[in-house]
Amino acid sequence: MKNAFKIYKRDINKIRTNWVARLMIIIIIIIPSMYAWINIKASWDPYSNTGGIKIAVINDDKGTVYKEQNINLGNDLVDKLKDNDKLGWVFTDKESAQRDLLLEKYYATIEIPENFSEDATTLMEKDVEKPKLIYTVNEKKNAVAPKMTDSGIKSVKNEVDENIIKTVSGIVFRVCNERGVDVQDNRPKLRKIVDNIYELDDNMSEIETLLDTASSGTEDLTKVLTKTSDMLPTISDSLYSSQDFLKNSKGVLNDTQGEISDISPIIKEDLEKSENVLDNSSVELKNLDNNIIPEVSKKTLLNVRDTAKATKETLNDTESKLRSTKKLIDKLSKINIEIPSFGDEVDNLDEVKGLRDQLDKQVDTINNMQNDLKDISKIISNTIDKLNTIEDKSQIVVDRCNKDIEKIDNQDLDTQDLKDLIEVVDEVHTLVADAEDSYDSEIVPGAQKGFDLTRNIVENSLDIIEEAINTLPDVDNLLNVSQDAAHISLDELNNLKNKFPENRDKVHELADDLREKDEDDSIDELLDMMINNWENQSDFVASPVEIQDNRLFPWVNYGTAATPFYTTLCLWVGALLGSALLSLKAPEFEDGTKIRPYEMYLGKLYLFLSVGLCQAVIASAGVLLILKIYAVHPIMFVLYSAFISIIFISIVYTFGSLLEAVGKAIMVVVLVLQMAGSSGNFPIEVTPPIFQKIYPYLPFTYAINGMRQVMAGIMYPILFKDMAMLGVYAVIILVVGIVAKGTINKLTSVTMEKLNMSGIMRH
């Protein structure tokens, strides 16, 4: 070992006394650093300078008319692209665009066909024709540019998709809103029709009495016929108006239920998204628990606060929809149905008894429905209470985050504050998870069941009206025949009396069903659902989901992200440069002291390690101070660079010392393999299988991963693993170098002598 240090000391003295040697050492130290700096600066932020990538846009869209509204989606797209500076959009004609694309003046073209708007409006038709954007790219011009233009066209497509949905659905929602307003304006007429039916039902007993007494004289019968005949036109108009109204109500009910069905998955997705985001927020806060870094802590608290606000807003919207549904269900559950009495004489008739039995069964069925609705209302009420609790807790999270952010600004935040906040966030996360679990099992089935019960009532009413309408022609014919005759025979009168109970019952059933709807206020609810803000509805359908972007251990820019790879690469290049320019052999001492192989190996290794440490410090310090690269742990970044350099120098020097020129060539091959197979620029999963297989055995793998830890944020289990793996390389290579130096040099001496004798290569 003593001779090894003497070799090292002799080399240092020679460098100090020889200015040419000093210059070469300085060059060897600086050149690798410049290699890293230049490459990092060149790749600083390429994706923010894409405005120079020119794409030609050809708009041939002629537009169309949909629902009495002029639409030209091509012009809308061009207007949006003019405000988009992500790529260099050039608006030109088709002929010029195609010519200049071939001449490589443009990277790609986008053509909007003349039938683009027309095809887009088929969204609401039976035969849908998807609109097309014709995208042409010249891939010869550059290898990476087509990927950028592909990303740009996907962004354009998403924007067009949203614009089409917003435009078409906006028209549909507007028409629905106008229909709802029309029905709202005609409420007085509907009220008059219903009142006429009630009046007819109230007079049925009087009409029946007149028929009973008509047999005693023509005069009484004439009065009955006249009164009944006068009422039939009103009854007919009322029945047809009621039928139209109920059909419209049924359609609105179906649309409303469909809207609830469409919104339900979105509400469920919002709850799932809130749960996932809260879970991520909890993890981020726990990561901060043992490592409070002001900038990172403040950014994390801002993310948690925004997450809590978003959760509160999402749950507030959900609560509003549930309250609207509960209001409709509560009104349905309060219907009070009474079976009217026609008097003892009428009630004792066989036909009336049968009718009352049927009505009693219907009332029992409706009462059972009401009990179900009350249970459903309780479930929704409980859910609303849960959502209120979550909203209150979310507000607490917001307030706590604001307070902790203020503490960060005052440098007063401690771990107990974070633990308290984590506890509240976890509590909100648990409440959201509970609400999500009960949504599919209780809320959605309950709301759908309420709509099904309401639909049954409307459909029963339609059946009654249709039966009444079918009966009216018979009654009208009978009255016309009777009025034409000066005197009616007793048989004809009895025939009329026999048919009257059936008609009376149908009118009574219709009146009772209408009274239920009147007391229920369900018609008002349906109208309120139709009359909404159609613009907000259209915006929601076009873009129902917003993405909240959370990034762990973020990189400031692409240059910073590339720093681990290029710094690691420059240290290996520095080791190769040293082995190529510095002597690997030590001459004998002047006093004749014999140098053993392992002493020569260690003595020269000390010099190489000294140069390597200088390379590492210069490269890492220059990255931080000259390029202003941000590292979470700058001191550890410099130290880890030095650690990597020691490992790389040991490997490269040992191969060169043992195998001379062959060893250096092997190290160049290893460098090439590591550049492709160490996941420096691309994820290892996207590389060919051969590189995925050698990935775990390459020093670059652990050097780059460790660099990323000290630059972006340390996960100590990962960092320690990387350092341990690099340490294994160092131990193995040093043992081989010390033990096998003499033996291997003897084995290769003949080969190297032949190589030197060739005169082609010398070492």
Summary of the structure (lengths in Angstrom):
residues: 763
radius of gyration: 43.6
end to end distance: 26.3
largest distance: 159.8
contacts: 2375
relative contact order: 0.09
helix: 79%
strand: 3%
